[in-house]
């Protein structure tokens, strides 16, 4: 199970997550996985799910780092690799 929590107000956002990665049978294989990424000034992304899908999505976000992605475009990219 992954935990990602976010709390936001008018001018701030706080996100936190665990760092655990497990195999399909819930055996922990890693405790230091980065699950939260700041994509831009206004967009933060948190990941839960299979490590491979998350890594593919982060790689694609980084490739397009200088693009002016809207939240809708990021959502569609997430759906493509989920």
ZIDAJO-V690993 format. One record per residue. N is the residue number from 1. PHI is phi as a letter, one per 20 degrees, with the letter a starting at -180 (NA if undefined). BURIAL is + if it has 24 or more other C-alpha atoms within 12 Angstrom, else -. D_CENTER is the distance of its C-alpha to the mean C-alpha in whole Angstrom. Layout:
n=<N;N>
phi=<PHI;PHI>
burial=<BURIAL;BURIAL>
d_center=<D_CENTER;D_CENTER>
//
This chain:
n=<1;2;3;4;5;6;7;8;9;10;11;12;13;14;15;16;17;18;19;20;21;22;23;24;25;26;27;28;29;30;31;32;33;34;35;36;37;38;39;40;41;42;43;44;45;46;47;48;49;50;51;52;53;54;55;56;57;58;59;60;61;62;63;64;65;66;67;68;69;70;71;72;73;74;75;76;77;78;79;80;81;82>
phi=<NA;d;c;c;c;c;c;c;c;f;c;b;b;d;c;b;b;f;c;e;c;c;f;g;e;m;e;f;d;b;d;c;f;e;d;d;c;e;e;b;g;d;c;d;c;d;d;b;p;f;g;f;f;f;f;f;f;f;f;f;f;f;f;d;g;e;f;e;f;e;g;f;f;f;f;f;f;f;f;f;d;f>
burial=<-;+;-;-;-;-;-;-;-;-;-;-;-;-;-;-;+;-;-;+;+;-;-;-;-;-;-;-;-;-;-;-;+;+;+;+;+;-;+;-;-;-;-;+;+;+;+;+;+;-;+;-;-;+;+;-;+;+;-;-;+;-;-;-;-;-;-;-;-;-;-;-;-;+;-;-;-;+;-;-;-;->
d_center=<15;12;12;9;12;12;16;17;20;22;21;18;15;14;11;11;10;12;12;14;13;16;18;19;22;20;21;19;19;17;16;14;11;8;5;5;6;9;9;13;15;14;11;8;4;3;3;7;10;11;10;12;10;7;9;11;8;7;11;12;10;12;15;15;14;18;18;18;16;16;13;15;15;11;11;14;12;9;13;14;12;11>
//
